[in-house]
Amino acid sequence: MGRSDDRWARAGDRHWRGSAGLAVSCAALFAAMSLLVDWDAGSLSPPRVLLWLGMSGALFVVLLPPRVTAGAGWLAVRGPWRRRTVRTDALTAVWRHDDVTSHLVLRDTYGHRLELDPRVLTANPLIWHELDTGVRRSVERGTLLQGEDVLARLGHSIDDETVRGVLRASGLS
């Protein structure tokens, strides 16, 4: 079996690399500026260098977005320390929380759970397609007990955004 087999095909967040680069840039700029200011004040010492580098590392971890990938029947979100995966063809429940930031929560029959920002799905039609295909299989199998309406609304929202993007790109809007 080659890598062209459907089981190995996967879709990834096409904007993640740029967002990760921004996180690196912000952390590096913070490190450089804090070290420069401390050096200029004449108070730079090895412990303070470690402090500033540690704070820059923490800033990087906070700013680094989770990496979302999807394939036939699965969706994964990788953060700085762990990777969470759900089987999209065996989902049991889907929730959407709209607090300060919106996030989608998915749970499968194996007890796995993950959260992701719905904007990732809007910005990445291939990931949305993989999730939607898996959800349809979950509905056919009867495992999806809660949240079909949430995904339908999200699908309509993504379709509307895609149409607006096509109209903008063609100059019709």
The 8 nearest C-alpha neighbors of each residue, nearest first, counted from 0:
[[1, 4, 2, 3, 7, 6, 5, 8],
 [2, 0, 3, 4, 7, 5, 6, 8],
 [1, 3, 4, 7, 0, 8, 5, 6],
 [2, 4, 1, 5, 8, 7, 0, 6],
 [3, 5, 2, 6, 7, 1, 0, 8],
 [6, 4, 8, 7, 3, 71, 2, 70],
 [5, 7, 4, 8, 71, 70, 9, 3],
 [6, 8, 5, 4, 2, 9, 3, 70],
 [9, 7, 5, 6, 70, 3, 4, 10],
 [8, 10, 70, 69, 7, 11, 68, 71],
 [9, 11, 69, 68, 126, 125, 70, 12],
 [12, 10, 68, 13, 67, 69, 9, 126],
 [11, 13, 15, 14, 67, 123, 68, 66],
 [12, 14, 15, 11, 123, 16, 122, 17],
 [15, 13, 12, 17, 16, 18, 122, 123],
 [16, 14, 18, 12, 17, 13, 19, 66],
 [15, 17, 19, 18, 14, 20, 13, 12],
 [18, 16, 20, 19, 15, 14, 21, 13],
 [17, 19, 21, 15, 20, 16, 22, 14],
 [18, 20, 22, 16, 21, 17, 63, 15],
 [21, 19, 17, 23, 18, 22, 16, 24],
 [20, 22, 24, 18, 19, 23, 25, 17],
 [23, 21, 19, 25, 62, 20, 24, 59],
 [24, 22, 20, 26, 21, 25, 27, 59],
 [23, 25, 21, 27, 22, 26, 28, 20],
 [26, 24, 28, 22, 27, 23, 29, 21],
 [25, 27, 55, 29, 23, 59, 28, 24],
 [28, 26, 30, 24, 29, 25, 23, 31],
 [29, 27, 31, 25, 30, 26, 32, 24],
 [28, 30, 26, 32, 27, 31, 33, 25],
 [31, 29, 27, 33, 28, 55, 32, 34],
 [30, 32, 28, 34, 29, 33, 35, 27],
 [33, 31, 35, 29, 34, 30, 28, 36],
 [32, 34, 36, 30, 35, 31, 29, 37],
 [35, 33, 37, 31, 32, 36, 38, 30],
 [34, 36, 32, 38, 33, 37, 31, 39],
 [37, 35, 39, 33, 38, 34, 32, 40],
 [36, 38, 34, 40, 43, 35, 39, 42],
 [39, 37, 43, 41, 35, 40, 36, 34],
 [40, 38, 36, 41, 37, 35, 42, 43],
 [41, 39, 37, 38, 42, 36, 43, 35],
 [42, 40, 38, 39, 43, 37, 36, 44],
 [41, 43, 40, 37, 38, 44, 39, 47],
 [44, 42, 38, 37, 41, 47, 48, 45],
 [43, 45, 47, 46, 48, 42, 38, 49],
 [44, 46, 48, 47, 49, 43, 50, 51],
 [47, 45, 49, 48, 44, 50, 43, 51],
 [46, 48, 50, 44, 49, 45, 43, 51],
 [49, 47, 45, 51, 50, 46, 52, 44],
 [50, 48, 52, 46, 47, 51, 53, 45],
 [49, 51, 47, 53, 48, 52, 54, 46],
 [52, 50, 54, 48, 53, 49, 30, 55],
 [51, 53, 55, 49, 54, 50, 30, 48],
 [54, 52, 56, 50, 55, 51, 49, 57],
 [53, 55, 57, 51, 56, 52, 50, 58],
 [56, 54, 52, 26, 58, 53, 57, 30],
 [57, 55, 53, 59, 54, 58, 52, 60],
 [56, 58, 54, 60, 59, 55, 53, 61],
 [59, 57, 55, 61, 56, 60, 26, 62],
 [58, 60, 56, 62, 26, 57, 61, 22],
 [61, 59, 57, 63, 58, 62, 56, 79],
 [62, 60, 58, 59, 63, 57, 64, 22],
 [61, 63, 59, 22, 60, 58, 64, 19],
 [64, 62, 60, 22, 19, 61, 59, 65],
 [65, 63, 62, 66, 19, 18, 15, 78],
 [64, 66, 78, 77, 76, 67, 63, 79],
 [67, 65, 77, 76, 64, 15, 78, 68],
 [66, 68, 76, 12, 75, 11, 65, 77],
 [69, 67, 11, 75, 10, 74, 12, 76],
 [70, 68, 74, 10, 9, 126, 73, 75],
 [69, 71, 9, 73, 72, 8, 129, 10],
 [70, 72, 73, 6, 129, 69, 5, 133],
 [71, 73, 87, 88, 133, 86, 70, 129],
 [74, 72, 86, 87, 70, 85, 69, 71],
 [73, 75, 69, 85, 84, 68, 87, 70],
 [76, 74, 84, 68, 83, 67, 69, 77],
 [77, 75, 67, 83, 66, 82, 65, 84],
 [78, 76, 82, 66, 65, 81, 83, 75],
 [77, 79, 65, 81, 80, 82, 76, 66],
 [78, 80, 81, 60, 77, 65, 63, 82],
 [81, 79, 78, 82, 77, 60, 65, 83],
 [82, 80, 78, 77, 79, 83, 76, 65],
 [81, 83, 77, 76, 78, 84, 75, 80],
 [82, 84, 76, 75, 113, 77, 81, 85],
 [85, 83, 75, 74, 76, 82, 113, 111],
 [86, 84, 74, 111, 73, 107, 87, 112],
 [85, 87, 73, 89, 88, 72, 107, 90],
 [88, 86, 133, 72, 73, 89, 90, 134],
 [87, 89, 133, 137, 72, 136, 86, 134],
 [90, 88, 137, 86, 87, 107, 108, 142],
 [91, 89, 107, 143, 87, 137, 106, 92],
 [90, 92, 143, 107, 142, 144, 108, 106],
 [93, 91, 145, 106, 146, 143, 144, 90],
 [92, 94, 146, 105, 104, 145, 106, 95],
 [95, 93, 104, 103, 146, 96, 105, 92],
 [94, 96, 103, 102, 104, 97, 149, 93],
 [95, 97, 102, 101, 98, 103, 94, 104],
 [98, 96, 101, 100, 95, 99, 102, 103],
 [97, 99, 100, 96, 101, 102, 95, 103],
 [100, 98, 97, 101, 96, 102, 116, 95],
 [101, 99, 98, 97, 102, 96, 116, 117],
 [100, 102, 97, 96, 98, 116, 99, 117],
 [103, 101, 116, 115, 96, 95, 117, 114],
 [102, 104, 95, 115, 114, 94, 117, 116],
 [105, 103, 114, 94, 93, 113, 95, 102],
 [104, 106, 93, 113, 112, 92, 114, 103],
 [107, 105, 112, 92, 111, 90, 91, 93],
 [106, 108, 90, 91, 109, 89, 111, 110],
 [107, 109, 110, 89, 91, 90, 106, 142],
 [108, 110, 107, 111, 89, 86, 106, 85],
 [111, 109, 108, 107, 106, 112, 85, 91],
 [112, 110, 107, 109, 85, 106, 84, 113],
 [113, 111, 106, 105, 85, 110, 107, 104],
 [114, 112, 105, 104, 83, 84, 115, 106],
 [113, 115, 104, 103, 102, 105, 112, 116],
 [116, 114, 103, 102, 117, 104, 113, 76],
 [115, 117, 102, 118, 119, 103, 101, 114],
 [118, 116, 120, 119, 102, 103, 115, 121],
 [119, 117, 121, 120, 116, 122, 123, 101],
 [120, 118, 122, 117, 121, 116, 123, 12],
 [119, 121, 127, 123, 117, 118, 122, 126],
 [122, 120, 118, 157, 119, 123, 124, 117],
 [121, 123, 119, 120, 118, 124, 12, 14],
 [124, 122, 120, 125, 126, 121, 119, 12],
 [123, 125, 127, 126, 128, 120, 122, 121],
 [126, 124, 128, 127, 123, 10, 129, 11],
 [125, 127, 129, 128, 124, 123, 10, 69],
 [126, 128, 124, 120, 130, 125, 129, 131],
 [129, 127, 125, 131, 126, 130, 124, 132],
 [130, 128, 126, 132, 127, 131, 70, 69],
 [129, 131, 127, 133, 128, 132, 134, 87],
 [132, 130, 134, 128, 133, 129, 127, 135],
 [131, 133, 129, 135, 134, 130, 128, 136],
 [134, 132, 88, 87, 136, 130, 72, 135],
 [133, 135, 137, 131, 136, 132, 87, 88],
 [134, 136, 138, 132, 137, 133, 139, 131],
 [135, 137, 139, 133, 88, 134, 138, 140],
 [138, 136, 88, 134, 89, 140, 142, 135],
 [137, 139, 141, 135, 136, 140, 143, 134],
 [140, 138, 136, 137, 141, 135, 142, 134],
 [141, 139, 137, 138, 142, 136, 89, 143],
 [140, 142, 138, 139, 143, 137, 144, 136],
 [141, 143, 91, 137, 140, 144, 89, 90],
 [144, 142, 91, 90, 137, 138, 141, 92],
 [143, 145, 91, 92, 142, 146, 141, 147],
 [146, 144, 92, 143, 147, 93, 91, 94],
 [147, 145, 93, 149, 148, 92, 94, 150],
 [146, 148, 150, 149, 145, 151, 143, 93],
 [147, 149, 151, 146, 150, 152, 145, 153],
 [150, 148, 146, 152, 147, 151, 153, 95],
 [149, 151, 153, 147, 148, 152, 154, 146],
 [150, 152, 148, 154, 153, 149, 147, 155],
 [153, 151, 155, 149, 154, 150, 156, 148],
 [152, 154, 150, 156, 151, 155, 157, 149],
 [155, 153, 151, 157, 152, 156, 150, 158],
 [156, 154, 158, 152, 153, 157, 159, 151],
 [155, 157, 153, 159, 154, 158, 152, 160],
 [158, 156, 154, 160, 121, 159, 155, 161],
 [157, 159, 155, 161, 160, 156, 154, 162],
 [160, 158, 156, 162, 161, 157, 155, 163],
 [159, 161, 163, 157, 162, 158, 164, 156],
 [160, 162, 164, 158, 159, 163, 157, 165],
 [161, 163, 165, 159, 164, 160, 166, 158],
 [164, 162, 160, 166, 161, 165, 167, 159],
 [165, 163, 161, 167, 162, 166, 168, 160],
 [166, 164, 168, 162, 167, 163, 169, 161],
 [165, 167, 163, 171, 169, 172, 164, 168],
 [168, 166, 164, 172, 170, 165, 169, 163],
 [169, 167, 165, 166, 170, 164, 171, 172],
 [168, 170, 166, 167, 171, 165, 172, 164],
 [171, 169, 167, 168, 172, 166, 165, 164],
 [172, 170, 166, 169, 167, 168, 165, 163],
 [171, 167, 166, 170, 163, 169, 168, 165]]
